[in-house]
Amino acid sequence: MPLGAEECLSELAFELESKGWMTLPQFDTSPKFLRVIDVRVPRIGQSVMLVAAPKVPSAEQVPWYKSATGVLFGPCTAPAKAAEAVHHLLAPWVSSALQARRDTHEPFQ
């Protein structure tokens, strides 16, 4: 039996939270999505929803995780792989923001 959107997004949330990300389920919207942030810089994040499988023969024909910016993270049957892809997309942005914050709070000499 295929998984529903809430179940697929909840599995992704579990995987992301195990990597240190905060997830904010938005299941009362259409489409349902998951907001992913780092609590240290909550304005930087990614919204992830489910979409139909890509129309290529090699793609698993189940719903896929997709960012609001159009990045496909993987099939809903592989939430750990998708979480890794979300992590790799967001980590450099968060790192840069944290570095900029450190740079602006250092005393001038």
Buried (B, 14 or more C-beta within 10 A) or exposed (E): EEBEBEEBBBBBBEBBEEBEBBBEBBEEEEEBBBBBBBEEBEEBBBBBBBEEBBEEEEEEEBBBBBBEEEEBBBBBBBBBEBBBBBBEBBBEBBEEBBEEEEEEEEEEE
